[in-house]
Amino acid sequence: MIKVIVHGALGRMGKEITKLVLEDNMLEVAALVDVNGDGENVLTSLSEVKAEADVVIDFSHHSVVRGVLDWAKAHNVPAVIGTTGCTEEEVSYINETAETLPVFYSGNMSIGIAVLAAFAAEAARIMKDADIEIVETHHRNKLDAPSGTALLIANEIKTSRPDAKFVIGRNGMKKREKNDIGINSVRCGSVVGIHEVVISTDSQTITLKHEAHNRALFAEGAVSAGKFLCGKKSGLYTIKDMVRK
């Protein structure tokens, strides 16, 4: 059995992950942790965890990622970081931690998004003169913009176009430049997540689209990542590594 700590257990994603862990006969809950916990059924801090664990899955807030990783390093427990909106400094710390610990970090836990990003990068490679724009739509309460997923897709496209420049949220009177990759954000309603990549020339347009029907797909990806990470050597792993296993 793989013993899992769910950090951020009372959030929307944390509840989904906990449900899946409880339903999976390969997994068991080592501890549930959330800043709003009751201290008994749901602990308020990782420092309160006494049980042994094989992996910690974090879906809380980017501001506590460093603390989660510090605890993981101190207890030699692999970490899955599913929290989005991480700053450059926090991402740098994730990379630093991965030098001594198995860490899984991805802007999106969906296998479908990994496929979309791969398709977009290949289209960008083949259609060298095409303009590329990314439009991401999420619910009104999402804090970070652009989404981590949009940046994941843009960075994958950049592997085919190393000179590309990200233009986030177009405005004003400025002409589009050849190597621009536009990234635009929409926040409305209760949309779980829609990501579109538009690849267009003067004569034709390809539109790639991924739509999340519910948050379960992200929880499924996070739980799969937890299983994938167990037994791995130190290093930074992403959804691409899991898809290609």
C-alpha positions in Angstrom: 0.0 0.0 0.0 1.1 3.5 -0.8 0.6 5.9 2.1 -0.5 9.3 1.0 -0.6 12.7 2.7 -3.1 15.1 1.2 -2.0 18.7 1.9 -4.8 21.2 1.2 -7.3 18.5 2.0 -10.3 20.8 2.6 -10.0 22.6 -0.7 -11.9 21.6 -3.8 -9.0 19.7 -5.3 -8.0 18.2 -1.9 -11.5 16.7 -1.4 -11.4 15.2 -4.9 -7.9 13.7 -4.3 -8.9 12.3 -0.9 -12.0 10.7 -2.4 -9.9 8.9 -5.0 -7.2 7.8 -2.5 -9.9 6.3 -0.3 -11.4 4.4 -3.4 -8.1 3.1 -4.6 -7.1 -0.3 -3.2 -3.4 0.5 -3.8 -3.5 3.6 -1.7 -4.3 4.7 1.9 -4.5 8.0 3.6 -1.6 8.6 5.9 -2.9 12.0 6.9 -5.1 14.9 5.8 -3.7 18.3 6.3 -5.3 21.8 5.8 -4.8 25.1 7.5 -8.5 25.1 8.3 -8.4 21.6 9.7 -9.8 20.6 13.1 -6.5 19.2 14.4 -7.9 15.7 14.7 -9.5 14.3 11.5 -7.7 17.0 9.4 -4.4 18.3 10.8 -3.6 21.9 10.6 0.1 21.5 9.7 2.5 19.0 8.3 4.5 19.3 11.6 1.6 17.5 13.3 1.9 14.4 11.1 3.1 11.4 13.0 2.3 8.6 10.6 4.7 7.3 8.0 4.1 8.3 4.4 5.3 7.4 0.9 4.3 10.6 -0.8 2.7 14.0 -0.1 0.3 15.5 -2.6 0.0 19.3 -2.3 -3.0 21.2 -3.7 -3.1 24.2 -1.3 -1.6 27.6 -2.1 1.6 28.5 -3.9 2.8 30.6 -0.9 3.2 27.4 1.2 5.0 25.4 -1.4 8.4 26.1 0.2 7.2 24.8 3.6 5.7 21.7 2.0 9.0 20.9 0.3 11.1 21.7 3.4 9.0 19.1 5.3 9.3 16.6 2.4 13.1 17.0 2.4 13.3 16.6 6.2 11.3 13.4 6.1 12.6 12.1 2.8 9.0 11.9 1.3 8.5 12.4 -2.4 6.3 15.4 -3.2 3.7 16.1 -5.9 3.1 19.8 -6.3 -0.2 20.4 -8.1 -0.6 24.0 -6.8 -0.6 26.6 -9.6 0.4 30.3 -9.6 3.9 29.7 -8.3 6.3 32.6 -8.5 9.6 32.4 -10.2 11.3 32.1 -6.8 9.0 29.3 -5.8 9.6 27.4 -9.1 13.3 27.8 -8.5 13.0 26.3 -5.1 11.0 23.4 -6.6 13.9 22.8 -9.0 16.4 23.1 -6.2 14.5 20.6 -4.0 14.4 18.1 -6.9 18.2 17.8 -6.8 17.8 15.8 -3.6 14.2 14.5 -3.7 11.8 13.1 -6.3 9.4 16.0 -7.1 6.5 16.0 -9.5 5.5 19.4 -10.7 3.3 20.4 -13.6 1.2 23.4 -14.5 -1.6 20.9 -15.3 -2.2 17.3 -14.2 -4.3 16.4 -17.2 -2.9 13.8 -19.7 -5.1 15.5 -22.3 -3.3 18.8 -21.8 0.0 17.0 -22.3 -1.3 15.6 -25.6 -2.5 19.1 -26.7 0.8 20.7 -25.8 2.7 18.1 -27.9 0.4 18.6 -30.9 0.8 22.4 -30.6 4.6 22.1 -30.5 4.6 19.8 -33.5 2.3 22.1 -35.5 4.5 25.1 -34.6 7.5 23.2 -35.9 5.9 22.2 -39.2 4.1 25.5 -39.8 7.1 27.7 -39.3 5.4 31.0 -40.4 2.1 30.5 -38.6 0.9 32.9 -35.9 0.2 31.3 -32.6 -2.2 32.5 -29.9 -3.4 30.8 -26.7 -6.7 31.6 -25.1 -7.5 30.1 -21.6 -10.9 30.4 -19.9 -11.5 29.7 -16.2 -14.1 30.3 -13.5 -14.5 33.8 -12.0 -12.7 32.9 -8.8 -9.4 31.8 -10.3 -6.6 34.0 -9.0 -3.6 33.5 -11.3 -3.6 34.7 -14.9 -2.4 33.4 -17.2 -3.1 29.9 -16.0 -0.2 27.6 -15.3 -1.6 25.4 -18.0 -1.4 28.1 -20.6 2.2 28.7 -19.7 2.9 25.0 -19.8 1.5 24.9 -23.4 3.4 28.0 -24.4 6.7 26.6 -23.0 6.2 23.4 -24.9 5.6 25.3 -28.2 8.8 27.2 -27.4 10.7 24.0 -27.7 9.9 24.2 -31.4 10.3 28.0 -31.6 13.2 28.9 -29.2 13.1 32.6 -30.3 9.4 32.9 -29.4 8.3 35.7 -27.1 5.3 35.5 -24.8 2.8 38.4 -25.1 0.5 38.2 -22.1 -2.8 40.1 -22.4 -2.7 42.2 -25.6 -3.6 45.9 -25.3 -2.8 49.2 -26.8 -1.7 50.1 -30.3 1.1 47.7 -31.1 1.5 45.5 -34.2 1.9 41.7 -33.7 5.5 40.6 -34.1 6.5 37.5 -36.0 7.7 35.5 -33.0 4.9 36.4 -30.6 3.0 33.7 -28.8 -0.1 35.6 -27.5 -1.6 34.3 -24.2 -5.0 35.7 -23.2 -7.1 35.0 -20.2 -10.9 35.0 -19.7 -12.5 34.7 -16.2 -16.2 34.0 -16.1 -18.9 31.8 -14.6 -18.0 28.4 -13.2 -15.8 27.2 -16.1 -13.5 24.5 -14.9 -10.9 25.1 -17.6 -10.8 25.6 -21.4 -7.5 26.0 -23.3 -7.4 26.8 -27.0 -4.3 27.1 -29.3 -4.9 28.9 -32.6 -2.2 28.3 -35.2 -2.9 30.4 -38.3 -1.4 31.4 -41.6 -2.8 33.5 -44.4 -4.4 30.5 -46.0 -5.5 28.2 -43.1 -6.1 27.9 -39.4 -5.7 25.0 -37.0 -7.5 25.2 -33.6 -6.6 22.8 -30.8 -8.9 22.7 -27.8 -9.0 21.0 -24.5 -12.0 21.3 -22.1 -12.0 20.1 -18.6 -15.5 18.8 -17.8 -14.9 18.7 -14.0 -12.0 18.8 -11.5 -11.9 15.0 -11.2 -9.4 14.8 -14.1 -6.9 16.9 -12.2 -7.3 14.8 -9.1 -6.9 11.7 -11.2 -3.7 13.1 -12.6 -2.3 14.0 -9.2 -3.1 10.6 -7.7 -1.4 8.9 -10.7 1.6 11.2 -10.2 1.8 10.1 -6.6 1.9 6.4 -7.7 4.4 7.2 -10.4 6.8 9.1 -8.1 7.2 6.3 -5.5 10.5 4.5 -6.0 11.9 7.2 -8.3 15.3 8.7 -7.8 15.8 12.3 -7.1 14.8 14.6 -9.9 12.0 16.9 -11.3 9.2 15.0 -13.0 6.3 16.3 -15.1 3.2 15.1 -16.8 5.3 14.3 -19.9 7.5 11.9 -17.9 4.4 10.1 -16.7 2.8 9.9 -20.1 6.0 8.5 -21.6 6.7 5.9 -18.8 
